[in-house]
């Protein structure tokens, strides 16, 4: 009988203790979750006090419940995000949408920008160079190139712009020739026709690689491309500047055989960043939080593209319907391996790369004076 009374007493004690723990673990917040009503009144408060010798007493003495406060802060943050107006952001491309831009279109399509409170609009340039448009406030961000940023900062009227992320870590461009023609190195450029786009660095690069191969640049004819693409190599020109992840892919799709010479193999200083994301100095100074949120979402977009090249090609085609899915997929499978190649994080840039190409540009007369790397780029806003 004594044993039975003792057992009953112990069971009652355990029941009370469990009831107290339950009250501490749930409280009014859990009551709302389970019953849809708020637990208030003396009985509810007494429930906390009767178990007060345990964990709840500690919480009462501290004045706050850490878990409860964390949930409250989280809920407040979500409510603020919902209530805060979306911030408009404009991105100006360097050209029509292509696989260099996939990460941004993925971020747009998958809602990464929206999650950061940004209403992003991606547009193609309509007037003037992208760097100029960004500098005068026509866009918050732009797609440009290391060469253009360096020229912009060393011109007679410098543009207040800076690179904030490298889209691709290495220069994936080079000279292409029709395979049937006997052009195997820059030494063979003599007496040939080069068709290009008239950029300030083209002549300098051609002079450099030809000189390094004991060829006479004055014997090369330079013309502006007529826009006919790789087919021009058959009978209109001998040499063109191709981007491996785009032009070379087109050649493979059309069974057009080319011989390709990457420029970074011809002179290591030509392994510069192309393309880069730029912003105006005013934007970086006045809207640093927006810049960080934009780059955070953009990095997620490029991360997705690296992990899912086929799916990201399908996303890109929604915004670039004029290109076949086959072209976009082949290009994306190539570039997805290049976005972060040899880097610890997407977008990272090194002063060494900027200094090397600046030195090259000064040596070959593209710019009159060198510019410090820290004036050209920053990694400060990368996630």
Buried (B, 14 or more C-beta within 10 A) or exposed (E): EEEEEEEEEEEEEEEEBEEBBEBBEBBEBBBEEEEEEEBEEEEBEEBBBBBBEEBBBEBBEEEEBEEBEEEEEEEEEEEEEEEEEEBEBBBBBBEEBBBBBBBBBBBBBBEBBBBBBBEBBBEEBEEEBBBBBBBEEBBBBBBBBBBBBBBBBBEEEEBBBBBBBBBBBBBBBBBBBBEEBEBEBBEBBBEBBBBBEEBEBBBBBBBBBBEEBEBEBEEBBBEEBEEEBBEBBEEBBBBBBBBBBBBBBBBEEEEBEBBBBBBBEBBEBBBBBBBBBBBBEEBBEEBEEBBBBBBBBBBBBBBBBBEBBEBBBBBBBEBBEEBEEEBBBBBBBBBBEBBBEEBEEBBBBBEEBBBBBBEBBBEBEBBEEEBEBEBBBBBEBBB
